[in-house]
């Protein structure tokens, strides 16, 4: 396949076994873990957990990525589309409230094939927000819940920390498309999300002003009740963060408090992580469980 799935549109020739392009992945899916996960936002994790499927490779280059073992070092196992569908069904049988596709952007073509027949639970598209609108449109009706990051509003930060100066405009367009597809959030009788968009933002050290810019954009763009906002304070120096002194530290409690207060002042509905989320123990073990 000639790949233009993500905003890079690098035109790489990806065959079934050989990785090419920015994401370095072959056309066939590579998966590092598939298991119930209880650390997502409450209406996604519920009581039994979200059926998370972690894909390897990535079209972003975030220097602080906590999943860098799979996103940058490409650990994982190649599976067929048929096996991927079976993984979804196994997670449903284990009681998963939903099927949560983590970093699926460069595997949209595979996801479409695996979801040709509807699942009995919602499908969550859990991405870095660096998605191409045309690719998302092809997923309409297959994905019920979108869980994108909104990492930056400033191109200079996007380039420095993720190698993608066009991230702000790409994420803005992608999130607008996601909201168009789902409409406002819809819950079942147990408070579990069945349809809608949750926008995540990971607080970076010393970048409180950038977090405020992200929250301003969300508040100005979407009427109250349209989306949920998830303010994440789980940042720890990871990956190549040591090469960037300004982010080579943990968040200060005052930074997290100030961001949460700003979120409250804007009236953004959603979630803020409790103190203590900045622990390596929250990073899933990428050990081919469930693959």
C-alpha positions in Angstrom: 0.0 0.0 0.0 1.1 3.6 -0.7 0.4 5.2 2.7 -1.1 8.6 3.3 -3.1 7.7 6.4 -1.7 10.3 8.7 -1.0 14.1 8.3 2.6 13.3 7.2 1.3 11.8 3.9 4.7 10.4 3.4 3.6 8.1 0.5 5.6 5.2 1.9 5.2 1.8 0.3 4.2 -0.4 3.2 4.0 -4.1 2.4 2.8 -6.9 4.7 6.1 -7.6 6.4 8.4 -4.6 5.9 8.0 -1.3 7.7 8.4 1.9 5.8 7.7 5.6 6.2 7.6 7.7 9.3 5.8 5.2 11.4 8.2 2.4 10.4 5.4 -0.2 10.4 4.4 -2.7 7.8 0.9 -2.8 6.4 0.0 -5.8 8.6 -0.8 -4.8 12.2 1.9 -5.1 14.9 0.5 -5.4 18.5 2.3 -5.2 21.8 -0.4 -5.9 24.3 -4.1 -6.6 24.5 -5.7 -6.7 27.9 -8.4 -5.2 30.2 -7.2 -1.8 31.4 -8.7 0.0 34.4 -6.8 3.3 34.3 -8.7 5.2 31.6 -11.3 7.9 32.4 -14.1 6.4 34.6 -16.9 6.2 31.9 -14.4 4.2 29.7 -12.8 1.9 32.3 -16.1 1.3 34.2 -15.9 -1.6 36.7 -14.5 -4.3 34.4 -12.0 -2.4 32.4 -11.5 -1.2 28.9 -10.3 -3.7 26.3 -7.1 -2.0 25.2 -5.1 -3.0 22.1 -1.7 -1.3 21.9 -0.4 -0.9 18.4 3.4 -0.5 17.8 5.0 2.3 15.8 3.9 5.9 15.7 3.9 8.8 13.2 4.7 11.3 16.0 8.1 11.5 17.7 7.3 12.7 21.2 10.5 12.8 23.1 8.7 12.1 26.4 6.5 9.2 25.3 5.9 6.8 28.2 5.1 4.0 25.6 8.4 4.5 23.8 9.2 0.8 24.0 6.5 0.3 21.4 6.1 3.7 19.8 9.8 4.4 19.1 11.5 1.0 19.6 8.8 -0.8 17.7 8.4 -3.8 20.1 5.4 -6.0 19.2 4.2 -9.0 17.2 2.8 -9.0 13.7 -0.7 -10.4 13.5 -3.2 -11.0 10.7 -6.4 -9.0 10.4 -8.3 -12.2 11.4 -6.2 -12.5 14.5 -6.8 -8.8 15.4 -10.6 -9.4 15.1 -10.2 -12.5 17.3 -8.4 -10.4 19.9 -11.3 -7.9 20.0 -13.7 -10.7 20.5 -11.6 -12.3 23.3 -11.5 -9.0 25.1 -15.3 -8.7 24.9 -15.6 -12.2 26.3 -13.4 -11.2 29.2 -15.9 -8.5 30.0 -14.5 -5.4 28.3 -16.8 -2.4 28.3 -15.4 -1.3 25.0 -12.5 -2.0 22.6 -9.9 0.6 23.0 -7.5 1.0 20.1 -4.3 2.7 21.4 -2.3 4.6 18.8 -4.2 3.2 15.8 -3.6 6.1 13.4 -1.2 4.3 11.0 -3.4 1.2 11.1 -6.7 2.8 10.1 -6.9 0.5 7.0 -6.6 -2.6 9.2 -9.1 -1.3 11.7 -11.7 -0.9 9.0 -11.2 -4.5 7.9 -11.3 -5.9 11.5 -14.5 -3.9 12.2 -16.4 -4.9 9.0 -18.8 -6.7 11.4 -20.0 -4.6 14.3 -18.9 -5.5 17.8 -21.4 -5.7 20.7 -19.5 -2.9 22.6 -18.3 0.6 21.6 -15.0 1.1 19.8 -12.6 3.7 21.2 -10.1 5.5 18.9 -7.4 6.4 21.3 -4.9 8.5 19.4 -2.3 11.2 19.8 -4.7 13.6 17.9 -2.4 13.7 14.9 -5.0 12.2 12.6 -5.9 13.1 9.0 -9.5 14.1 8.5 -9.9 12.1 5.3 -8.8 8.9 7.2 -11.3 9.7 10.1 -14.1 10.1 7.6 -13.6 6.5 6.4 -14.1 5.3 10.0 -17.5 7.0 10.5 -19.9 4.4 11.9 -17.1 2.1 12.9 -15.9 4.1 15.8 -18.3 5.3 18.5 -15.9 7.0 21.0 -12.9 9.2 20.1 -10.2 9.8 22.8 -7.6 12.1 21.1 -4.8 14.1 22.7 -4.6 17.8 22.2 -0.9 18.2 23.0 -0.1 21.7 21.7 -1.4 24.9 20.3 2.0 26.3 19.6 3.9 25.0 16.5 7.3 25.6 18.0 6.5 23.3 21.0 5.0 20.7 18.6 8.1 20.7 16.5 10.5 20.6 19.4 8.9 17.8 21.4 7.0 15.8 18.8 8.7 16.6 15.5 5.5 17.9 13.9 5.1 21.6 13.6 1.8 21.1 11.9 0.4 19.3 14.9 -1.9 22.1 16.2 -3.7 22.6 12.9 -3.9 18.8 12.2 -5.3 18.1 15.7 -7.8 20.9 15.5 -9.2 19.6 12.2 -9.2 16.0 13.4 -11.0 16.8 16.7 -13.6 18.8 14.9 -14.2 15.9 12.6 -14.4 13.5 15.6 -17.1 15.7 17.2 -19.0 16.0 14.0 -19.2 12.2 13.8 -20.2 11.4 17.4 -22.2 14.5 18.5 -22.5 15.1 22.3 -21.6 12.4 24.8 -24.1 9.6 25.3 -24.1 7.2 28.3 -25.8 4.0 29.2 -27.7 3.4 32.4 -24.5 2.6 34.3 -22.8 5.9 33.3 -20.5 4.2 30.7 -19.8 6.3 27.6 -21.4 4.9 24.5 -20.7 7.7 22.1 -18.8 10.9 22.2 -15.4 12.6 22.4 -13.0 13.0 25.4 -10.1 15.4 24.7 -6.9 14.7 26.7 -4.1 17.1 27.5 -0.9 16.0 29.2 0.6 18.7 31.4 4.3 19.3 30.6 6.7 20.9 33.2 6.9 24.6 32.8 4.2 24.7 30.1 1.2 25.8 32.1 0.6 28.6 29.6 0.4 26.1 26.8 -2.1 24.0 28.8 -4.2 27.1 29.2 -4.1 27.7 25.4 -5.4 24.2 24.8 -8.2 24.6 27.3 -9.1 28.0 25.9 -9.4 26.4 22.4 -11.7 23.6 23.7 -13.9 26.0 25.6 -14.2 28.5 22.7 -14.7 25.8 20.1 -17.3 23.4 21.6 -20.5 24.5 23.4 -20.9 23.2 27.0 -21.9 19.6 27.1 -20.5 18.8 23.7 -17.2 17.2 24.7 -15.4 16.0 27.9 -11.9 17.3 28.8 -9.3 15.1 30.6 -6.4 17.0 32.2 -3.6 14.5 32.8 -0.8 15.1 35.3 1.0 11.7 34.9 4.0 13.2 33.2 7.4 11.8 34.3 10.7 12.3 32.5 10.9 9.4 30.0 12.4 8.5 26.7 14.5 11.3 25.5 13.3 13.9 28.0 16.8 14.1 29.5 17.9 15.8 26.3 15.5 18.7 27.0 16.4 20.2 30.3 13.2 22.3 30.5 11.0 19.2 30.7 13.5 16.9 32.4 11.7 17.0 35.8 8.4 16.0 37.3 5.4 18.3 37.5 5.2 20.6 40.5 2.0 20.2 42.5 1.4 23.9 42.1 1.4 23.4 38.3 -1.2 20.7 38.4 -3.3 22.7 40.8 -3.2 25.8 38.7 -4.2 23.9 35.6 -7.1 22.3 37.4 -8.3 25.6 38.7 -8.1 27.1 35.2 -10.1 24.2 33.9 -12.8 24.7 36.6 -12.9 28.5 35.9 -13.6 27.8 32.2 -16.4 25.4 33.1 -14.9 22.5 31.2 -16.6 19.3 32.1 -14.4 16.3 32.5 -11.6 14.8 34.6 -8.4 15.8 36.3 -6.0 13.1 37.5 -5.3 12.9 41.2 -1.9 13.5 42.6 0.3 10.5 42.5 -0.5 9.7 38.8 3.1 10.4 37.9 4.3 6.9 38.6 6.1 4.4 36.3 3.7 1.7 37.6 0.9 3.2 35.5 2.8 2.3 32.3 1.4 -1.0 31.1 3.9 -3.9 30.7 4.4 -4.4 27.0 4.9 -8.2 27.1 2.7 -9.5 24.3 -0.1 -10.3 26.7 -3.2 -11.3 24.8 -1.5 -11.1 21.4 
